[in-house]
Structures are given as structure tokens and as C-alpha cells.
Amino acid sequence: MHQSKTAVVIVAAGRGERAGQSVEGPKQYRRIGGRPVLQWTVEAFLRDFAFSPIVVLIHPDDIERAQAALSPFGDRVRLVVGSITRQASVLKGLEALQASKPDSVLIHDGVRPFVSRQVIASVMDAITPEIGAIPSVPVSDTIKRMADGGFIAETVDRKSLYAAQTPQGFPFDLILEAHEAAARESSLSFTDDASLFEWRNRPVALVPGEIGNVKLTLADDIVAADTRLRSASGMIDVRTGNGYDVHQLVEGDHVTLCGVRIAHDQALLGHSDADVGLHALTDALLATCGAGDIGTHFPPSDPQWKGAASSLFVRRAVEIIREKGGRICNVDVTLIAEAPKVGPHRPAMVAAIGEMTGLESERISIKATTNEMLGFIGRREGIAAIATASVVYGDRDSSL
């Protein structure tokens, strides 16, 4: 089956309660290898194929999470709000594809991020205008049927038993008709799309699946998936960002440096509080994930930042890093000024930056130097700052 005539529906509208609670949301948005599960899953269908379109079914409470997770894929992915049950959600996804008139469709669990190119291709190759196909693996464990009271009723012969996986592929018109028919029978509930197709007396072929094509269900599954991805990467993703800023000195009675107000016979000129140290630090943090610079997020032309505390800028940079799966390891700020003296205020500066970043004091360095009376700094016409930040991405502790 040609991939350009094959659409994809990825089911990610569930709440994932068995995986436990997390600030990251349901399990399809938990981070593994530094990225949301759902992002890995969708990427598997875009990495080697040109499917059009790909519909991702989401819960109405997860619209912003889904948009953030799938933003790298742009308009190649279409979000559709699902329904109460998986079965009803898939129907909504199929209905959303009708205008595209695909020949076939692959329906995949949003929490199966390790599906391989081979499995996807095998399912597509087995679909015909009359036949569906699913990947499966032989059941390796001995299967017992339980009787009342928790005792074994019988041992089931496993020779012909297979565990179903996804993606499950079908001729589009027939699986849509089957879902519409099931929707009219309110008492019918199917655990997967193949069983629904079988209910309409349609044949479904089994193709080889893979043991690694696991469905992430429990919290331990997510931890194991994270370990698997980080081990496969072969390296720790440590990034360093640099920032530089300078502000003019004018008449005044204080300067704000690294979040601390210091009495002085001059003031720094700027649209915000002109905290040159925090501005350089903001740029250094943003640089670790390619998120632009301070002007990108807080343009001086925007009146809402008039006189704003620069701690707001640092806090937002920290949020962006955490959203991208980063954990800040340390920051270093060097202030270059003839005056005022920084030494007496260093503990307060370290405390302020610690509160903004969540870092311990030993991971925060504040240094100061003069310009030996040379240049605009030496003439006390301005103050400059250089900042460096180190961030680890894909680290399990990034949410801390």
C-alpha cells in the first residue's frame, strides 16, 4: 500500500491513570529521553515515511500540552479532540480523515513510542482493499485461565496465541463503516480496532511485531523507556550558553545588579530595571536550547516591560529550559565595572539568583572586575556583564 495514500490516526486522548500522577500530565506527555512520549511516537511515523495526513486524538484538557509536544512537526500533524472511550475517539479520527479520502489507515497507540520502520512497513504491505493487518508477537508465557476463588481453571494452549500490537492497518472505507456500525450498537465495546473489524466478518492478517514495540502503561514502563533512550544516545547532553550585556550609566541614586539594589551615585539606563547581570544570564540560559535571546521574549518596544524587574526574565528562561527537558547545573556571572564594589553584595546576589533558578549557592558564581580605567567602563560611562550557564538536557531530574 503506497504511503501517500495511507493516513495515520494516533490515539492519545486517554488519561493514563495507571501510570500515576505527574506534573507533566498523562503518560503520553511524560518525558523519556528528554522529550514527551507522544513526540517520540509521532516522529516514528514521520522519520522514514511521507504519510498524509496524520491525525492525533487528544483530550480536551491537553490541547496546550499536545501543541507544545508536537510543535516541531508543524502542519504535518492535525490535532483532533477525542471522546470518552478509545473506540469513540477513533471514530472521530476517522471522520476527520474522510475529506482526505485515503485508501488505508494505520491506527496506533500514542504510548508506543518504539514502533520501528519495519513494523510500520510490514503492516502497510499486508493491507488490501478487503483485508486488515496487525503486528503481533507469539505469547511466550504459559497462560492460565482463572476460576472463581482465584484458582486455576485450566492451562491454555499457547501455540496459536499471539499478543496484538499497533499500528493496526485497514482499508479506510471498511474500518470507517465498522466503527459507524459499532457506534449504533451502544452495548458493543471492543479492546482494539482489529476485533471490531473481525466483528464485521472482515479478515485480519497477522504480521511479525517486535518485542520492543511496547505500550507504556505503568510508571515503571516510563522509567524503563527513559533509561532505554538515554542509554541508546551514548552521551550525556550537556550544553553551555554564553551571554553578554552592557548598559549606560547616567545620573541616579542606585543600580540593580544580579537582583540586588545597590546605593550608588549613578544609575543604569534601560527599558526595564537595566540589571545588566541578569540580562546576560537570561541570554546564557536561553542559548542552551536555541530559544533566541532576551529581546526575542521581552522586546524593549513592549511597554509592559517598562521598569520591570529583570528577575522575571530569568524565571521565564528557567521555565523554557524545563519545558524542553533541561536541568540547570551551574551559572557564572562576571560584572565589569569601576564602581560600585560588588564584594559586599555577593551573598545577596547569590541568594537572589538561587531563588530564581533553584540552584544551590555552590552552583552560582558571581565575580567582578574593573576595566583598569580603560574605555567606556573605565570612564564610568557604563557597566558590562558576561554570563555562562551549563544545562543538562534529557536528564531524569529535569523537573526538579
Order of alpha helices (4+ residues) and beta strands (2+ residues): beta-beta-beta-alpha-beta-alpha-beta-alpha-beta-alpha-beta-beta-beta-beta-beta-alpha-alpha-beta-alpha-beta-beta-beta-beta-alpha-alpha-alpha-beta-alpha-beta-alpha-beta
